[in-house]
């Protein structure tokens, strides 16, 4: 069937929600087009156009109490075709992940486009008990394409291999950074190749 959400077209969508025993089981699958990420995130700088497919299933418990991320478990697979976010073109993107007990387990993350590429996998903990272990690689041949996203002047070429560890109380990132002709606001550097010590 077809419908609309966030001003977009949803096609061949299947949706099911079952409520019993103070919990809800929800499944969603279908294709979408024309989703504006600025509307979804309530950030005008992210204006764009998202197109692709999504498959999602989730369980929300304790419906009679206040909403909490502790009460949500789910699995999602998202595929993007030609899209744009904040002036940055995306050729394709895909993510497969599940969320349970305040830990996101990303089995696969890949974004490719003319200005940048990103891959990653691992876990990200947003509680104070578990530990994150998320590895990623990102590179950009034209950082100026991201000026609208960060709402500031940015230029250069850069790549980074990194790892995110820790949790909500102490989330840390470390890795290797390289770049040429980098500039941000009043700061500029011609060439950089550096190991990044863990930063919060």
N, C-alpha and C positions, 0 to 999 in steps of 0.2 A: 504494500500500500504506500501512498505518498502523503506527506505532511510537511509542516514547517516548524523550525525552531531557530531562535536567534536570527530570524529573517532569512534562513537558508531553506533549500529544498532537500527533503529527505525522501529517498526512493527505495522501494523494495525493503521497507523497514518492518521488522518483526519485533514486537514488544510484549512482554508478559510480566505481570506482577502478582505474586501470591502472598497474602497476608494471613498468618495463623500463628498461634502460640506466642504472641507479642513480638513477632519478627516478620520481616518482609524479604521475599526472594524476588529479585528483579533481573530480567535478561533483556538485552537490546542488541540488534544486529541490523545493519543496512548501510546504504550509501548516502553521502551528504555532499552538498555543493553550495558555495557562496556563504559559508560561515565566516563572520567577521570576528577575528580574535579580539578586536578592541571592545566589542560588545560583551563577549564572554568574560574577559578579564577586567572589564571596566577601566581600560587604559587606552585613551585615544591614540597614543604613540604606536600602538600595536595594530593599527588599522591594516586590513588586508583581506585575503580571500582564501579560505581553506576548502579543499575538495578531497574526498577519499571515502574510505569505508571504516566501519568500527564494529567490533564484537565485544560485548561486555556482559558480565554477570556479577551480581553483588548480593550480599546478605546484610541486612541492617537489623540488629537485635535491639531489645529494650525499647520498643516503640513508645511505651507509656512514659518513659523518662525523658530527660533533656537530651538533645542530640549531642553525640560525642564521636570523634574519630575512632575511639576505642570500640565502638559498636558496629564498625563497618569492616567487612572483608570483601575482597573482590578480585576479579581477573579482567584484564583488558588487552585487546589487540587493536592497534590503530595503524592504518596505512594511508598516507597522503600521496596524491598525484600532484600535478602542477599547482602550486599554491604560492602565497606571499604573506609575510608577516612583517609589519613595520617597515615596508620598503625593501625587505630582503626576499629575493626569489628563492623558492624551494622547488627542485626538480622532483624529488621524491623523499619520503620519510616513512619510517616504520618503527613501532615500539610494541614489545610484548612484555607485560609486567603483571605481577599480582601484589596485593596489599593485605597484610594480616598482622594484627597485634602491633600496630604502629611501625611496621617495617615494610618498605617497598622493595620487592625483589625484581629487578629489571633483567630479564633474560636476554633482551636484544634491544638496542637503540641505534638507529642509523638515520642521519639526515644528510642529504647531498644537495648541492646547488652551485650556481656559478660563482658565488662569493665565498662560500664556506662549506665545510664538511665536519660532521661530528659522529663519533661512534662511542658506545659505552655499554657496560654491563656490570651487574653486581647489586649489592644491597645498600639501602639508605635508611637509617634508623632515625625516627623522629621522637623517640622516647629517651629515657635516661638509663635504660638497662641494656639494650642491645648495642652492638657495634656495627658501624657502616664499613663497607669495603667495596667501593664503587670505582672502577677504573674507566678512564675516558681518554680520547684523543680528539683534538679539535684543531683545524687549520683554516686560515682565511687568506685569500690572495688580495683582498680589498676590504680592509676594516672600515673604510668610509661608508660602506653599505649599511653599517649598523648605527650610524649617527642618529637616525630617527628613533631607533629602539632605546638607546641609552640617553637620548635627549641631550647630546653634547658632541663637540668636535672630536673626531677620532679618525686616524689615518694609519696606513702601513700594511705590512704583511707579517703574519705571526702564526705559530703553531705551538701547541702545548700537549704534553703527555702527562696525565695526572692521576692521582688517587685521592678519593675522599674517604676519610675514616672518622671515628668518633660517633657522637650522637647529638641529641638536641642540646645538651648542656655544654658540649665541647666538640663541635663539628670542625674538622680540620681538612685542609687541602694541601697537597705537596706534589711536586713533579718537575718536569723540565720545560723551560720556555725558550723559544728562539724567535727572533723577529728582525725585520729591517725597516728603516724609515718610519719608525713608530712615533706617533705624536698623539697626545691627549691634552686638551686645553692648552696650558702654557708649558707642558713638559714634552721633550722630544729626545729621541736617541736614534742614531743611525743603525747600529747593529747591537743585538743582544743575544747571548747564549748563556743561560744560567740555570742552575739547579734551584728549585724553589723549596725552601725549608717549610715544614708544616706551618700553616697560617690559619687563624680562626676567622 
